[in-house]
């Protein structure tokens, strides 16, 4: 027996190319079955009816880089953490996301992967899991940021092959491509359908180009923990930032919280890369959705103490940022209000572009007949009113 149908009327429907005013949408069995300007006539009285009241109807937000929220982190390695993080982010418009790890011991990582598999079938009221994103531990020590230096190391084939054999839920792995063995590592990931992503790196252009040619087609949290122009023996070299611009088909993700990147850089990335090559990410840690104050980045036992203030997490000495507390609805709003981006493009960077990057766009990322009925409703001020996952309302104000 299928799930009850859903009908939404009187909405401004955001598609990748236009906004349908006074639009209607019909979904059944978790899929979109009709979209129209004006009303859609149906006789089935079992439909759930939503009058959007002229608000925007958008594809559900897709976050391909998130560590935690609501006081939980995936590195806590509990089912409760997975489920509560999923519910917290659904309440901010996220309908699907990639749980993300931090650099850690191998045993802790294997347990995190097992917990993903245990939690996924229990996740009925939160944002859907889209596969695991492993961030680390193969990073440049100088660009580790808030990653724990105890766990930073070179790629080890015996180690990563064991990890890859342990679980099939890994869909993305971030690493520094200039490290010895990193190109071979990326090639292996690509052969297994896993996205290799450039992160926490001191690479120069030639190293990025080689990595790109071997599968590293995406850059993790662009501008954060990566090289720009550097001088070596009096000669200047382009870094990862410049490489991201020069390689037209390289995709990037940005933490558009207005802190990690100020408005001028948000505008610059958008101007050069465009909405088809940019994914907005929260990179949220456990303090997302929580009051300001002290928190922990990573697991509760061995994590890094941080201070959350000014809408960002900082190291205790306030010398650097130590994590994001952003939410997806805020990212969309920031791109519109801080970076002067048109609403269609801001939504595109939070929906179809990340879906394409992780190859989930066959079912998610746009309001198209046949795709999943993952939807959000928000008003003209970009305040969230409803989150709908698979045709089911999971959050409403």
Beta strands, then each sheet from edge to edge (+ up, - down):
strand 1: 6-14
strand 2: 19-28
strand 3: 31-37
strand 4: 48-51
strand 5: 56-59
strand 6: 61-66
strand 7: 68-69
strand 8: 72-73
strand 9: 94-99
strand 10: 128-129
strand 11: 132-135
strand 12: 170-175
strand 13: 195-198
strand 14: 216-219
strand 15: 230-232
strand 16: 235-237
strand 17: 251-254
strand 18: 278-280
strand 19: 293-297
strand 20: 304-309
strand 21: 312-315
strand 22: 321-323
strand 23: 375-378
strand 24: 384-389
strand 25: 392-396
sheet 1: 3+ 2- 1+ 4+
sheet 2: 3+ 2- 1+ 5+ 23- 24+ 25-
sheet 3: 6+ 9+ 10+
sheet 4: 7+ 8-
sheet 5: 11+ 12+ 13+ 14+ 17+ 18+
sheet 6: 15+ 16-
sheet 7: 19+ 20- 21+ 22-
end
